[in-house]
Amino acid sequence: MADIYRDIEAEIPRLRRYARVLVHNLSDADDLIQDCLVRAIAKQHLWQEGTNLRAWLFSILHNQHINQIRRDLRTGTRVQLNEADPELGRPAGQDRRLELRDLERALSQLPEEQRAAILLVGLEGFAYQEVADILGVPTGTVRSRISRGRDTMRRLMSAEPGQPAAQSEDEYRPSSHTQRRSVPVAIAMSA
């Protein structure tokens, strides 16, 4: 029994990273992690030894996040008193930091389903089948969400700041001559 607690504790950094990207707020991410861990410990009898504990925890985290979104929609929008992080007010010192900012903005503009699939595959390294199990959808749906999400991110990343993302037929039929902007994170561009 102590082994499961140790294994759950080992997954907390990965869960925290995923939660922070999902909710865009450190405090809310920590609350989401706490809810996930409480639920996992309370429902540990449902986990089957020999199955993927990490995928099970990510499923709980994902479901807790979806439940929170639904609760927020029913009760109204919450307003944070200090949404602006003082770090965002300073100009970036390197191009990579700007690219990461653009990547984060592009990720935040994706529909929830596409963002979750891309983050689980690209950031957390889950296989498509594991993501399908976590999200409760067929593997083909995961592949479709990732493909559409990557296309949208490419379009968003190539748009000029303050300008809407260009939408043309050529984007859906890239030629061998098409140049794509290099993004520092493989999730946006890997095939």
HUCOR-V174179 format. One record per helix or strand. SS is the DSSP state (h for helix, s for strand). FROM is the first residue (numbers start at 1). LEN is the number of residues. If there is no record, write none. Layout:
((SS:FROM:LEN) (SS:FROM:LEN))
This chain:
((h:2:22) (h:26:17) (h:44:3) (h:53:23) (h:86:4) (h:95:15) (h:112:12) (h:128:8) (h:139:20) (h:169:4) (h:186:4))
